[in-house]
Amino acid sequence: MSSELTFRGHETQQVNDEYSPKPNKPWLSEIRPIRYLLREQRLVFVLIGIAIATLFFTLAPSSSTTSPASSSFSTVRYEPHPISYFEHESESKTTPYQHHTAAVHSFGKVPLGLKRKGLRIVVTGGAGFVGSHLVDRLIERGDSVIVVDNFFTGRKENVMHHFGNPRFELIRHDVVEPLLLEVDQIYHLACPASPTNVVGTLNMLGLAKRIGARFLLTSTSEVYGDPLQHPQKETYWGNVNPIGVRSCYDEGKRTAETLTMDYHRGAEVEVRIARIFNTYGPRMCLDDGRVVSNFVAQALRKEPLTVYGDGKQTRSFQYVSDLVEGLMRLMEGEHVGPFNLGNPGEFTMLELAKVVQETIDPEAKIEYRPNTEDDPHKRKPDITKAKEQLGWEPKVDLHTGLPLMVSDFRQRIFGDHKEGGTVA
């Protein structure tokens, strides 16, 4: 007889393996952010942060108002008077890099305790006459500066006082060869009177395009040639002999301006163009052929002052500190240019010779020689545009600036100065 165990308790029950979630609570999504803030006292910290920020910006002093003329760029503690300019620099030689002045853009407020962020700037031809003075101002402002120079006309002594400064670099390089750098601004001053002017400008424009840097071209009043308009405005196209003895420099600069504007229009490169008129000051080459340096060197050496032609040609002479201020204002401003940067004070060559005689040697003689070919008869800038758009005009007259240049030339000619210690 067989027996069976029969399980009958669940014969009629069906097993349901499906998952049924709990019903959603519509109010849960609304209170979740509140629970997050209340957890671990997060709300307290948020309120404390808001209170601190409100207190800080309430007590922080507002930036001083600037005049419209200097609204684009202002620099602390810069005095254009040449004596103050050189006293400050001679002081920097004894205590280098300890008293740098930060420039403040008037575009907005700088929070209390924060300095303007220094820019990384390359200056081609930075060991030359104008370039070295520009480097001094940029270093003083707090920027990092890379000088690119092949020392064709520049001198290492002009920038030696910056050696050892971590914000200064010097590269011996010819701009006719490509150069790869990462910078914010390019001041292009390197320009011998040769076709390399065009090639170097093309290379620097290419660099500006690749890295998105702002580019400033230092052009010249020579683009006006022997002008038929007097004084010369930026809208004047000039009167240039394209095959004359001076045309290599004149046309080279005109071509450089053309390339600069083409890169601006076609490649959207930020550019600035300055047309520089006759400039003088310390660190000029002793024998560079310019009329001011010629007269000063000849008078110090007890040589006759050579005047070409009848001496009635006119020129305008600006002191180097005025030019540097104009270049920096142009670079920091919002206008492309071109801008005339020069001193509208006009002197004949004979009048200049007499000023040199009064400053150095009243007994110096004047020697007349035949005039050179294509020598402009008149040269005087109209700086109305620079006054209105840059808030710039020269401050140093010839009778004030020339003695400072004479002092520098006397030291270098007669050797009574320390190495690298020319007037900075």
Buried (B, 14 or more C-beta within 10 A) or exposed (E): EEEEEEEEEEEEEEEEEEEEEEEEEEEEEEEEEEEEEEEEEEEEEEEEEEEEEEEEEEEEEEEEEBEEBBBBBBBEEBEBBBEEBBEBBEEBEEEBBEEBBBBBEBEEEBEEEEEBEBBBBBBBBBBBBBBBBBBBBBBBBBBBBBBBBBEEBBBBBBBBBBEEBEBBBBBEBBBBEEBEBEBBBBBBBBBBBBEBBBBBBBBBBBBBBEEEBBBBBBBBBBBBBBBEBBBBBBEBEBEBBEEBEBBBBBBBBBBBBEBBBEBBEEEEBBBBBBBBBBBBBBBBBEEEEBBBBBBBBBBBEEBEBBBBBEBEBBBBBBBBBBBBBBBBBBBBBEBBBBBBBBBBEBBBBBBBBBBBBEBBBEEBEBEBEEBEEBEBEBBBBBBBBBEEBBBBBBBBBBEEBBEBBBBBBBBBEEEEBEEBEBBB
